[in-house]
Amino acid sequence: MLNDRIRIKEVLGSDMVNHNITIMGWVRTFRNNQFIALNDGSTNNNLQVVAELGHYNEELLKRITTGAALKVKGTIIPSLGKGQKFELKAEIIEVIGDSDAEKFPLQPKKHSLEFLREIAHLRFRTNTFGSVFRIRHSLAYAIHKFFNDKGFIYLHTPIITASDAEGAGETFHVTNFDLENPSKNEDGTINYKEDFFGRPTNLTVSGQLEAELGALALSDVYTFGPTFRAENSNTARHLAEFWMIEPEMAFSDLEDDMNLAEEFIKYIIKYALDNNREDLDFLASRLLDEEKQKPQNERNEMGLIEKLEFVINNNFERITYTEAIEILKESNHNKKKKFQFLIDKWGVDLQSEHERYLVEKHFKKPVILTNYPKEIKAFYMRQNDDGKTVAAMDILAPGIGEIVGGSQREERLEKLEERMKEMNIPVKELSWYLDTRKFGTCPHAGFGLGFERLVQFVTGMTNIRDVIPFPRFPKNADF
């Protein structure tokens, strides 16, 4: 029977001295034909298994190699060695799965993140990625708990859709056609009426529009699922496939939206601090070592734990886009041309360097920017009375820039249709969306948060490809 095992984290966190137990895990190291460091992924800490000399035959000992899976029965005893409280005196050792020591890529040494990305199917077994993905799990759980406790309804929005919510056109197309010989019209264009769905379809870029439909009947809903962008950005900040959290609230305005987003971010960060401190401490130490390799002027002023505690203990600064532009335009950074993209006029889209300057240099706390120029924002955002701006908000976080984007949605049918025509958004194709403005419309608001950016922020990982199990980016769809 396999399921009688006890997880190593449970063993190390309790007083099981003299208890006879069964553990299972993978060998990290095997020293002196006697001391096995066993890890089962429940914690970064290994449990030392002591194989008494002369008690096991040579053939078995040769099979206890780095990466091998073992089942061990024995008795927990106090450890005489440094660094551990207990160890397991083995009585029965069984090799469940062999590992060729010469071919196993993860040897007991430090590996670069670039190398580990190439073997993403095995990187879960390292301390760094063990910590990252345990934290990712906790954050996902905390998200559902936060919204559930607030009475929100979890809505599963479609992954295959005929709409492009952002209007950006950077979508992955979905088809059942033979790509070598698709059905065509007489003029040579693709005849989508013969395709599986009878029309052009794509992978979703957002569940927001469908979530709005749910909110305008159920009041408060949220989505949490995969989204896709065919954006050819080969950077440490972008993925082609990522997860999004998108709450939508009926009878709510921009201020309600900001309040919810700030409360939400603080809640889930606090959850990680309360429930994943061991992993966060490990990643904080790792990040500190990484920072020491950088020039002094490029190092973060705060450590990982300090940064997370700072976020949950301070109110976010709230300023308008117009105020932000003035701050940036008058900054020494801008005047001395230290920005790659100089700020010279109102109406420009802020880059990550501007967002980080506001957060890390000027205010030294998370910032919520509001009331952006309508020209740089999506069609569904509520137009302000000034005719120039929309009721949008972005939350900017230290070390990463924008982490949340949201708005009050345009609930007035005439204004929405007018804006859609200005931006060449097909009104007819979104008739279902416009129906909500015809039958019982009301003020409503919501936001989107990229889950990977959140995990990146909480773990301190510098590359977004290291916080999702199998990253998808240009020219890469391995595993």
C-alpha positions in Angstrom: 0.0 0.0 0.0 1.5 3.4 -1.1 -0.9 5.8 0.7 0.3 5.1 4.2 3.2 7.5 3.8 3.7 10.6 5.9 4.9 13.8 4.2 8.3 15.1 5.2 7.0 18.5 6.1 4.7 16.9 8.6 7.5 14.8 10.1 9.8 17.8 10.5 7.1 20.0 12.0 6.1 17.6 14.7 7.5 15.5 17.5 7.5 11.9 16.2 10.6 10.6 18.1 10.4 6.8 18.3 7.5 6.6 15.9 7.6 4.0 13.2 6.7 5.7 9.9 6.9 5.3 6.1 8.1 8.1 3.9 8.6 8.3 0.1 10.6 10.8 -1.9 13.5 11.4 -4.3 17.2 11.2 -3.4 19.0 14.5 -3.3 22.3 13.1 -2.1 23.7 9.9 -0.7 26.9 10.2 1.4 29.3 7.5 2.7 26.9 4.7 1.7 25.0 5.6 4.8 23.3 9.0 4.8 20.4 9.7 2.3 18.9 13.2 1.9 15.3 12.5 0.9 12.9 15.1 -0.4 9.2 14.7 -1.3 8.4 18.2 -2.5 6.3 19.2 0.6 9.1 21.4 1.8 12.6 22.3 0.7 14.0 20.6 3.8 15.2 17.1 3.4 14.8 14.3 5.9 18.0 12.4 6.5 17.6 8.7 6.2 20.3 6.6 7.9 21.1 3.3 6.3 23.0 1.3 8.8 26.4 0.1 7.5 26.5 -3.6 6.6 22.7 -3.8 6.8 21.9 -3.5 3.1 23.4 -5.4 0.1 25.7 -3.6 -2.4 23.3 -4.0 -5.3 20.6 -2.0 -3.4 23.1 0.7 -2.3 24.3 1.2 -5.9 20.7 2.0 -6.9 20.4 4.8 -4.3 21.4 7.6 -6.7 20.5 11.3 -7.1 17.0 11.5 -8.5 16.0 7.9 -7.6 12.5 7.5 -5.9 12.6 5.6 -2.6 10.1 4.1 -0.1 11.6 4.0 3.4 10.2 2.4 6.6 11.9 3.1 9.8 12.0 4.9 13.2 12.3 8.6 13.8 15.2 9.3 16.2 16.9 12.5 17.4 19.7 13.5 15.1 23.3 13.9 16.2 24.2 15.8 13.1 24.0 19.6 12.6 21.1 21.2 10.7 18.4 18.7 11.5 16.3 17.9 14.6 15.3 14.4 13.5 16.5 11.6 11.2 14.9 8.4 10.1 16.7 5.2 11.0 15.9 3.0 8.1 14.6 -0.6 8.5 13.4 -1.3 5.0 14.6 0.7 1.9 12.8 0.0 -1.4 13.9 1.7 -4.7 10.6 2.5 -6.4 12.2 4.2 -9.5 15.8 4.1 -10.6 17.7 7.2 -11.8 20.9 6.9 -13.9 23.2 9.2 -12.0 25.4 9.9 -15.0 22.5 11.1 -17.1 20.3 12.8 -14.5 20.7 16.6 -15.3 20.1 17.8 -11.8 23.3 17.2 -9.9 23.8 18.4 -6.3 25.1 21.9 -7.4 23.8 25.3 -8.3 22.2 25.5 -11.8 21.4 28.6 -13.7 17.7 29.6 -14.3 18.4 29.6 -18.0 19.6 26.0 -17.9 16.6 25.0 -15.7 14.2 26.6 -18.2 15.5 24.1 -20.8 14.6 21.2 -18.5 11.3 22.6 -17.2 10.0 19.1 -16.8 12.6 18.4 -14.1 13.1 21.9 -12.5 10.2 21.2 -10.0 12.8 19.1 -8.1 15.0 22.1 -7.3 14.6 24.2 -4.1 13.9 27.4 -6.0 11.1 26.0 -8.1 9.7 23.9 -5.3 9.3 27.2 -3.4 7.9 29.1 -6.4 5.2 26.5 -7.2 4.1 25.9 -3.6 3.7 29.7 -3.3 1.8 29.8 -6.7 -0.6 27.1 -5.3 -1.2 29.2 -2.1 -1.8 32.3 -4.1 -4.3 30.5 -6.3 -6.1 29.2 -3.2 -6.1 32.6 -1.6 -7.7 34.2 -4.7 -10.7 31.8 -4.6 -11.0 32.2 -0.8 -11.0 36.0 -1.0 -13.7 36.2 -3.6 -15.8 33.3 -2.1 -15.7 35.0 1.4 -16.9 38.2 -0.3 -19.9 36.4 -1.9 -18.5 36.6 -5.5 -19.6 33.8 -7.9 -16.8 32.0 -9.9 -17.7 32.1 -13.6 -16.0 29.9 -16.2 -15.7 32.1 -19.3 -14.9 30.5 -22.7 -11.4 29.8 -23.9 -12.6 29.7 -27.6 -14.3 32.9 -28.6 -15.2 35.0 -31.6 -14.5 38.3 -29.9 -11.2 40.2 -29.2 -12.0 42.0 -26.0 -9.0 44.3 -26.2 -9.5 45.1 -29.9 -5.8 44.6 -30.4 -5.9 41.8 -32.9 -3.1 39.9 -31.3 -5.0 36.6 -31.1 -4.3 32.9 -31.8 -6.7 31.6 -34.4 -8.7 28.4 -33.8 -9.6 26.3 -36.9 -10.5 22.7 -37.8 -9.4 23.3 -41.4 -6.7 21.4 -43.1 -4.2 24.2 -43.2 -2.7 22.9 -46.4 -6.1 23.1 -48.2 -8.6 25.3 -46.4 -12.1 25.9 -47.8 -12.1 29.1 -49.9 -14.6 31.5 -51.4 -14.6 32.3 -55.1 -12.5 35.4 -54.4 -9.8 33.3 -52.7 -10.6 34.3 -49.1 -11.1 31.7 -46.4 -14.6 30.4 -46.2 -15.1 30.3 -42.5 -18.7 29.1 -42.9 -17.3 25.7 -43.6 -15.1 25.8 -40.5 -16.0 24.0 -37.3 -17.7 27.0 -35.6 -19.0 28.5 -38.9 -17.1 31.7 -38.3 -13.6 33.0 -37.4 -12.6 32.1 -33.8 -9.6 32.6 -31.6 -8.2 31.8 -28.1 -9.5 34.3 -25.6 -7.4 37.3 -24.6 -9.8 38.1 -21.7 -12.9 36.8 -20.0 -14.0 40.3 -19.1 -16.8 40.9 -21.6 -18.5 37.6 -20.6 -17.9 38.3 -17.0 -19.7 41.6 -17.4 -22.7 39.6 -18.6 -22.6 37.5 -15.4 -22.2 40.6 -13.2 -25.3 42.2 -14.7 -27.4 39.4 -13.3 -25.5 37.9 -10.4 -24.0 41.2 -9.1 -20.5 40.1 -8.2 -18.5 37.5 -10.3 -14.9 36.7 -11.1 -13.0 34.6 -13.6 -9.7 32.9 -13.1 -8.5 31.1 -16.1 -6.0 30.9 -19.0 -5.7 33.7 -21.6 -3.6 34.0 -24.7 -1.8 36.8 -26.6 -0.1 36.4 -29.9 2.2 39.3 -29.0 5.7 38.8 -30.4 7.4 40.0 -27.2 10.4 37.9 -26.3 11.0 39.6 -22.9 11.2 38.6 -19.3 7.7 40.3 -18.7 5.6 38.6 -21.4 4.0 35.2 -22.0 1.8 34.0 -24.8 -0.2 31.9 -22.4 -1.0 33.1 -18.9 -3.7 33.1 -16.2 -5.9 36.1 -15.5 -8.1 37.0 -12.5 -11.0 39.3 -13.6 -13.7 40.3 -11.1 -16.7 42.3 -12.3 -19.1 44.1 -9.9 -22.5 45.5 -10.7 -23.6 48.7 -8.9 -20.0 49.8 -8.6 -17.9 52.8 -9.7 -14.2 53.4 -10.2 -13.6 54.1 -6.5 -15.2 50.7 -5.6 -13.0 49.1 -8.1 -9.8 50.6 -6.7 -10.9 49.7 -3.1 -11.5 46.1 -4.1 -8.2 45.8 -6.0 -6.1 47.2 -3.1 -7.9 45.0 -0.5 -7.4 42.0 -2.8 -3.7 42.5 -3.4 -3.0 43.0 0.4 -5.1 39.9 1.3 -3.3 37.5 -1.0 0.2 38.8 -0.1 -0.6 38.5 3.6 -1.9 34.9 2.9 1.4 34.0 1.4 3.4 35.6 4.3 1.2 33.7 6.8 1.3 30.3 5.1 4.5 30.2 3.0 7.1 31.9 5.2 9.6 29.1 4.9 9.6 29.3 1.1 9.5 33.1 1.1 12.5 33.2 3.4 14.4 30.8 1.1 13.6 33.0 -2.0 14.4 36.2 -0.1 17.9 34.7 0.7 18.3 33.6 -2.9 17.3 37.1 -4.2 19.8 38.8 -1.8 22.6 36.7 -3.3 21.4 37.6 -6.8 21.3 41.3 -5.9 24.9 41.2 -4.6 26.0 40.4 -8.2 24.5 43.7 -9.5 26.1 47.2 -9.4 25.1 49.1 -6.3 22.8 51.5 -8.2 20.8 48.7 -9.7 20.0 46.9 -6.4 16.6 46.9 -4.8 16.4 49.0 -1.7 14.2 46.5 0.0 14.5 42.8 0.6 11.7 40.5 -0.6 10.0 40.1 2.9 10.4 43.8 3.6 8.8 44.7 0.2 5.8 42.4 0.8 5.2 43.7 4.3 5.6 47.3 3.0 2.8 46.7 0.5 0.3 45.3 3.0 1.1 47.9 5.7 0.8 51.0 3.5 -2.2 52.7 1.7 -1.6 52.8 -2.0 -0.9 56.3 -3.4 -3.8 57.4 -5.7 -3.0 60.0 -8.4 -4.4 60.9 -11.8 -2.6 60.2 -15.1 -2.3 64.0 -15.6 -0.6 64.4 -12.2 1.7 61.5 -13.0 2.7 63.0 -16.4 3.7 66.3 -14.6 5.8 64.4 -12.0 7.6 62.5 -14.7 8.1 65.5 -17.0 9.6 67.5 -14.2 11.8 64.6 -12.8 15.6 64.7 -13.0 15.4 61.3 -14.7 13.5 62.9 -17.6 15.5 66.2 -17.7 18.8 64.3 -17.7 17.4 61.9 -20.4 17.8 58.8 -18.2 14.4 57.5 -19.5 14.6 55.5 -22.7 11.2 57.0 -23.6 11.2 60.7 -22.7 8.0 62.3 -21.4 7.3 65.5 -23.4 3.6 65.7 -23.7 0.2 64.7 -22.2 -1.4 61.7 -23.9 1.6 59.3 -24.2 1.3 55.7 -23.0 3.5 55.1 -19.9 6.2 52.5 -20.2 7.4 50.2 -17.5 10.4 52.5 -16.7 8.0 55.4 -16.0 5.7 53.2 -13.8 8.6 51.9 -11.8 10.0 55.4 -11.3 6.7 56.6 -9.8 6.6 53.6 -7.5 10.3 53.1 -6.6 11.8 56.6 -6.7 9.1 59.1 -6.3 6.4 57.7 -4.0 8.2 54.6 -2.7 5.0 52.7 -2.4 2.4 51.1 -4.7 0.6 53.6 -6.8 -2.9 53.7 -8.4 -3.1 55.8 -11.5 -6.5 56.9 -12.7 -8.3 58.8 -15.5 -6.2 57.9 -18.5 -6.5 59.5 -22.0 -9.3 57.7 -23.8 -7.1 57.3 -26.9 -4.8 54.8 -25.2 -7.5 52.8 -23.5 -10.1 50.2 -24.5 -13.5 50.9 -25.9 -15.5 49.6 -22.9 -14.1 52.1 -20.4 -16.5 54.8 -19.1 -15.9 58.2 -20.6 -15.4 61.0 -18.2 -17.2 64.4 -18.5 -14.1 66.1 -19.7 -14.4 64.3 -23.0 -10.6 63.5 -22.9 -10.2 60.8 -20.3 -11.8 57.5 -19.2 -12.5 56.1 -15.7 -9.6 53.7 -15.8 -7.1 52.7 -13.2 -3.8 50.8 -13.1 -2.0 49.6 -10.0 1.7 49.9 -10.2 3.9 47.8 -8.0 7.7 48.0 -7.1 10.0 46.0 -9.2 7.4 45.1 -11.8 5.3 48.1 -12.9 1.7 47.5 -13.8 0.2 44.6 -12.0 -3.6 45.5 -12.2 -5.6 47.2 -15.0 -9.2 48.1 -14.5 -12.0 50.6 -15.1 -15.5 51.5 -14.6 -17.3 50.1 -17.6 -19.3 52.3 -20.0 -22.9 51.6 -19.1 -24.5 54.2 -21.4 -25.6 52.5 -24.7 -25.2 55.6 -26.9 -21.8 56.5 -25.5 -20.6 52.9 -25.9 -21.8 52.6 -29.5 -20.3 55.9 -30.4 -16.9 54.9 -29.0 -17.0 51.5 -30.7 -17.6 53.2 -34.1 -14.7 55.5 -33.4 -12.4 52.6 -32.7 -13.8 50.4 -35.6 -15.1 47.8 -33.1 -17.8 45.7 -34.9 -21.1 46.7 -33.2 -23.1 43.9 -34.9 -20.8 41.2 -33.7 -21.0 42.4 -30.1 -24.8 42.8 -30.1 -25.0 40.3 -27.2 -22.7 42.6 -25.2 -24.7 45.7 -26.0 -27.9 44.0 -24.9 -26.8 44.4 -21.3 -27.0 48.2 -21.8 -30.5 47.9 -23.2 -32.1 45.8 -20.5 -31.5 47.1 -17.0 -28.1 48.7 -17.4 -26.3 50.0 -14.3 -22.9 51.3 -13.3 -20.4 48.5 -13.0 -16.7 48.0 -12.8 -13.9 45.5 -12.8 -10.2 44.8 -13.2 -7.8 42.2 -14.6 -4.7 40.9 -12.8 -2.2 38.7 -14.6 -1.6 35.9 -12.2 2.0 35.3 -13.3 2.9 38.9 -12.6 1.5 38.5 -9.1 3.5 35.3 -8.5 6.6 37.1 -9.8 6.0 40.0 -7.4 5.5 37.7 -4.4 8.4 35.3 -5.2 10.9 38.0 -6.3 11.6 36.0 -9.5 12.9 38.3 -12.2 11.7 36.4 -15.3 8.0 35.6 -15.8 9.0 32.3 -17.4 10.1 31.1 -14.0 6.7 31.4 -12.3 4.6 29.2 -14.7 5.3 25.5 -15.0 5.7 25.3 -18.8 6.1 28.8 -20.3 4.8 29.6 -23.8 6.6 32.4 -25.7 7.7 33.1 -29.3 9.3 30.0 -30.9 8.8 27.9 -27.7 6.0 25.5 -26.9 8.0 22.6 -25.4 6.6 20.0 -23.0 
